């Protein structure tokens, strides 16, 4: 049989063969956020001097910190102190941060006649504004004439409300994915959690407030250095058939074990049959102490985060005492700031928790007094040197106890 040979001129491409075409897309959008700044006691801040200001707390938008600056006597001498000035500043490190801004003086009459200066929803001739570095500002030296402001509905009960919006410009390039393999999240906690629930291989028991809990030495030792020393250290408990745990209640130990095995904070209302937010907060308070006792740092932070969310008049004094006793500095600062607010202080002082705070942590009361005193002052967020740098960075136009769980 003969051989059939098909020949092609290699200098000419086949009509059916097309070079691959790839695509990509550049996506630019804004990451938006806002902050409301209340200036209480306006009559006390005016007259502080040209170039002097009161500043908001910093707030995060688009990965950068920002702050609002209000100059009651104006920012610059050339304006003859006839206007109040309002600016927003980049308060964290950044280079050429592009953003849209909106500054609003809120009409407190309810009529909605706010004074608004905004980049949003407008066609900007030169695009978004660029802040070159930390301390750069955008705003208005002549934001509002003072004589008009003081007779307007923007000022009510000696207070001003300023609403600030920021839209940080972010760009990314998207291209086609040639493959994708879905990888499920880690489920090791579920495996250990089921091990606890099954009871298989338990080799240590704990008696807590009359209840018995079974567990596994190796799991406890791997998760907690305190358990490791108690179960395997030179001074370990010899009788692991039943180790008695003092000064802890059974529901707290149950939630503690759940975290050790599952590596997550249990739904405390379901786990210990509690149906109120207050009871859940109380459990978090007790659990914080237990986490510190067994050196479970992640659990302690989870409890701190929950207690921060649940700060309230009836519970904040107990929480402050716990924060002091267990060195939870972030939680302590939040509690002090909450109590020091004029609208909260008197009510908190009438709670049982405040009596407990006075007895158990008397040193905290002096810190609380300092917070109360600072609430009446108008401090700046930067040092004098930092302030001078900040003021120079706008453009030529100036725009720029311990209760029992039942």
Secondary structure, 3 states (H helix, E strand, C coil): CCCCCCCCCCCCCCCCCCCCCCCEEEEEEEEEEEEEEEEECHHHHCCCCCCCCEECCCEEECCEEEEEEEECCCCCHHHCCCEEEEEEEECCCCCCEEEEEEEEECCCCCCCCCEEEECCCCCCCCCCEEECCCCCEEEEEEEEEHHHHCCCCCCECCEEEEEEEEEEEEEEEEECCCCCCCCCCCCHHHHHHHHHHHCCCCCEEEEECCEEEEECHHHHHHHCHHHHHHHHCCCCCCCCCCEEECCCCHHHHHHHHHHHHHCCCCCHHHHCCCCCHHHHHHHHHHHHHHHHHCCCHHHHHHHHHHHHHCCCCCCHHHHHHHHHHCCCHHHHHHHHHHHHCHHHHHHHHCCHHHHHHHHHCHHHHHHHHHHHHHHCCCCCCCCHHHHHHHHCCCCCCCCCCCCCCC
